[in-house]
């Protein structure tokens, strides 16, 4: 009886998660996220396409997870770009994220 309940619970949880994932995929608003040039030495441009006007947060973190840069702005519908300057950051690999109320997209950034 316990095994049957456990199997039923797992099945219901898995199907609920699968439906939730589908809903999230249908709500994507950010796409085509790139940084160019990458790797870079002094500055790069982070570009993305936004399907609607909304507030966007750009966060850059080092590989230890420490936030080294945070910028919030109102993006427009269509193509957007954000200049990013190295400033005092050391050479290495960083993770940048574009975040809206509905999603987060993260990519790798390399500073030479």
C-alpha positions in Angstrom: 0.0 0.0 0.0 2.8 2.4 0.9 4.6 1.7 -2.4 1.4 2.4 -4.3 1.0 5.7 -2.6 4.6 6.6 -3.2 4.3 5.8 -6.9 1.1 7.8 -7.2 2.7 10.8 -5.4 5.8 10.7 -7.7 3.6 10.4 -10.8 1.4 13.3 -9.8 4.4 15.5 -8.9 6.2 14.7 -12.1 3.2 15.5 -14.3 2.5 18.7 -12.4 6.2 19.7 -12.9 6.0 18.9 -16.6 3.0 21.1 -17.0 4.6 23.9 -15.1 7.7 23.7 -17.3 5.5 24.0 -20.4 3.8 27.1 -19.1 7.2 28.7 -18.4 8.4 27.9 -21.9 5.4 29.6 -23.4 6.1 32.8 -21.4 9.6 33.4 -22.7 10.2 37.1 -23.4 14.1 37.2 -23.7 16.0 35.5 -26.6 19.2 35.8 -28.7 21.4 36.7 -25.7 25.0 37.3 -26.8 28.1 39.2 -25.8 30.4 40.6 -28.5 33.3 40.5 -28.4 33.8 37.5 -26.1 36.5 37.1 -24.8 37.3 40.8 -24.5 40.0 42.9 -22.9 38.4 46.3 -22.0 34.7 46.3 -23.0 32.0 44.2 -24.6 28.3 44.7 -25.6 25.6 42.4 -24.2 22.7 42.1 -26.7 19.3 40.5 -26.5 15.9 40.5 -28.1 12.9 41.4 -25.9 9.4 40.5 -27.0 7.9 43.3 -24.7 9.0 46.4 -22.9 9.9 45.6 -19.3 12.4 46.1 -16.5 15.6 44.0 -17.0 18.4 43.3 -14.5 21.9 42.6 -15.7 24.0 40.8 -13.1 27.6 39.7 -13.5 29.1 37.2 -11.0 32.5 35.6 -10.6 32.9 31.9 -10.5 32.5 31.9 -6.7 29.0 33.4 -7.1 29.9 36.9 -5.8 28.1 39.7 -7.6 30.6 42.1 -9.2 28.2 44.1 -11.3 24.5 44.9 -11.1 22.5 47.1 -13.4 18.7 47.6 -13.7 17.1 49.3 -16.7 13.9 49.6 -18.7 14.3 47.7 -21.9 12.3 48.3 -25.0 10.5 45.8 -27.2 12.9 44.5 -29.9 16.7 44.5 -29.9 18.5 45.9 -26.8 22.2 46.2 -25.9 24.1 47.0 -22.8 27.7 48.1 -22.8 29.8 46.4 -20.2 33.2 47.7 -19.2 35.9 45.7 -17.4 36.8 48.4 -15.0 38.7 46.8 -12.1 37.8 43.1 -12.8 40.7 40.7 -13.2 41.1 38.3 -16.1 39.0 35.2 -15.9 35.6 33.7 -16.5 32.4 35.4 -15.3 28.7 34.5 -15.5 26.3 37.2 -16.7 22.5 37.0 -16.3 19.6 38.8 -17.9 16.7 38.7 -15.5 13.0 39.7 -15.9 10.0 39.1 -13.7 9.4 35.8 -15.6 12.8 34.4 -16.4 16.6 34.4 -16.0 19.1 33.7 -18.8 22.7 33.2 -17.9 25.8 33.0 -20.2 29.6 32.9 -19.8 31.8 36.0 -20.2 35.6 35.8 -20.6 37.9 38.7 -19.7 41.5 38.4 -21.1 
